[in-house]
Amino acid sequence: MEKQKILYKKKLEEIENIKHRNIICIDFDDCLIPWNDLKTRKPNPLELVLEQTKFNVELLLNFINETEFEPFITSSWAMALNDDLELDDGWETIHYELFNILKQIQFVGKEPFGDRVLAVEVLLENGNRIIGLDDMDYSHYFQNETDAGNFFMINLYNGYHFKNKLEDAKKFFELK
């Protein structure tokens, strides 16, 4: 990862100022946004995608309001957002509709270089406590930080069991 840090040095400066905070790193696709049916793996109807995303965002907002965790984007969508965290032009209508739902979340930043694991590593090095919210489980990179009580992974696929997993994160950080 040191080579990547050198390569991304300029971009890392964008998140260097986020220090000693509680951060929840959020993925969108197949995590908060349920594109596919869990059992059949076929695309969900767009109405269901929008409704479930609204529900997931409400759960996340409640969690954020109840805790001191601040949301940070680690989704591939981060690369499509401008510096004002607005979606760039050229996307399909459904993406704009979804982003209007996601904009209810006041993000403190976004990973700037397309590598969520490196972004989480830098945030942890800056003294932050992290919840990783993603359909991709990358907790094995951060076992020492998990043991030290600074990292908790919520492996979430399409928002299923989201409320229970948020409660598990609360308990984890209360115990540490």
C-alpha positions in Angstrom: 0.0 0.0 0.0 3.0 2.3 0.4 3.4 2.5 -3.4 -0.2 3.5 -3.7 0.2 6.2 -1.1 3.1 7.7 -3.1 1.0 7.5 -6.3 -2.0 9.1 -4.7 -0.1 11.6 -2.5 -1.8 14.7 -4.0 -5.3 13.1 -3.8 -4.7 11.9 -0.2 -4.5 15.5 0.8 -8.2 15.7 0.2 -8.9 13.4 3.2 -5.9 14.3 5.4 -7.9 16.9 7.4 -10.4 14.2 8.6 -8.8 13.4 12.0 -9.9 11.9 15.3 -13.5 11.5 14.3 -16.0 8.7 14.1 -16.6 7.9 10.4 -19.0 5.5 8.6 -17.6 4.7 5.2 -20.5 4.0 2.9 -20.8 2.1 -0.3 -23.9 2.7 -2.5 -24.4 0.0 -5.2 -25.7 -3.4 -3.9 -25.3 -2.1 -0.3 -27.7 0.8 0.2 -29.1 0.5 -3.3 -30.7 -2.9 -3.9 -30.1 -3.4 -7.7 -30.6 -7.2 -7.7 -32.9 -9.6 -5.9 -31.0 -11.4 -3.2 -32.3 -14.9 -4.2 -32.7 -14.8 -7.9 -29.9 -12.2 -8.7 -32.2 -10.7 -11.3 -32.7 -6.9 -11.4 -35.2 -5.5 -9.0 -38.0 -3.4 -10.4 -36.9 0.3 -10.3 -39.8 1.2 -8.0 -38.5 -1.3 -5.4 -35.0 0.0 -5.8 -36.1 3.5 -5.0 -38.3 2.5 -2.1 -35.8 0.2 -0.5 -33.0 2.9 -0.9 -35.3 5.4 0.8 -35.8 3.0 3.7 -32.1 2.2 4.0 -31.2 5.9 3.9 -33.8 6.6 6.7 -32.2 3.8 8.8 -28.7 5.3 8.2 -29.8 8.8 9.0 -31.4 7.6 12.3 -28.1 5.8 13.1 -26.1 9.0 12.3 -28.4 11.1 14.5 -28.1 8.7 17.4 -24.4 8.3 17.2 -21.4 10.5 16.6 -20.5 8.8 13.3 -20.2 11.0 10.2 -20.8 9.6 6.7 -18.0 9.3 4.2 -18.4 8.0 0.6 -16.3 5.0 -0.4 -18.6 4.0 -3.2 -17.5 3.9 -6.8 -19.9 6.8 -7.2 -17.3 9.0 -5.5 -15.5 9.2 -8.8 -18.6 10.6 -10.5 -19.2 13.3 -7.9 -17.7 16.8 -8.3 -16.0 18.7 -5.4 -19.5 19.9 -4.2 -20.5 16.2 -3.9 -23.0 16.6 -6.7 -23.5 14.0 -9.5 -21.8 15.0 -12.7 -23.8 15.1 -16.0 -24.3 12.1 -18.3 -26.0 9.6 -16.0 -29.3 7.8 -16.5 -32.5 9.3 -14.8 -32.6 6.5 -12.2 -29.1 7.5 -11.0 -30.3 11.1 -10.5 -33.4 9.9 -8.6 -31.3 7.7 -6.4 -28.7 10.4 -5.8 -31.5 12.8 -4.7 -32.4 10.2 -2.0 -28.7 9.8 -1.0 -28.2 13.6 -0.8 -30.2 13.6 2.4 -27.0 12.3 4.0 -24.6 15.1 4.8 -21.3 13.5 3.7 -18.0 14.8 5.3 -16.1 13.7 2.2 -15.4 11.0 -0.4 -12.6 8.7 -1.2 -10.7 10.5 -4.0 -8.9 7.9 -5.9 -11.0 4.7 -6.5 -9.5 2.6 -3.7 -11.8 2.3 -0.6 -9.3 0.1 1.3 -6.6 2.7 1.0 -9.0 5.4 2.0 -10.0 3.5 5.1 -6.4 2.9 5.9 -5.6 6.6 5.7 -8.6 7.5 7.8 -7.6 5.0 10.5 -4.0 6.3 10.4 -5.4 9.7 11.1 -6.9 8.5 14.4 -10.5 8.0 13.2 -12.8 5.2 14.3 -14.4 3.6 11.3 -17.5 1.6 10.4 -17.1 0.1 6.9 -20.6 -0.3 5.3 -20.1 -2.2 2.1 -21.3 -5.3 0.2 -17.6 -6.1 -0.2 -16.0 -7.4 3.1 -12.6 -5.8 3.5 -12.3 -6.3 7.2 -9.4 -8.8 6.8 -7.2 -5.7 5.9 -7.9 -4.2 9.3 -7.9 -7.0 11.8 -5.5 -5.2 14.2 -7.8 -2.1 14.1 -10.8 -4.3 14.8 -9.1 -5.9 17.8 -8.2 -2.4 19.0 -11.8 -1.3 18.8 -11.2 1.2 15.9 -12.8 -0.6 13.0 -16.1 -2.5 12.6 -17.3 -4.0 9.3 -20.9 -4.1 8.3 -21.1 -6.5 5.3 -24.4 -5.4 3.8 -26.0 -6.7 0.7 -28.9 -4.7 -0.6 -29.8 -3.4 2.8 -31.0 -6.8 4.2 -30.8 -6.9 8.0 -29.5 -3.4 8.0 -31.1 -2.3 11.3 -29.7 -5.3 13.2 -26.2 -4.7 11.8 -26.3 -1.0 12.8 -27.2 -2.1 16.3 -24.2 -4.5 16.3 -21.9 -1.6 15.4 -23.3 0.5 18.2 -22.7 -2.4 20.7 -19.1 -2.9 19.3 -18.1 0.7 19.9 -19.9 1.0 23.3 -17.8 -2.0 24.5 -14.5 -0.6 23.3 
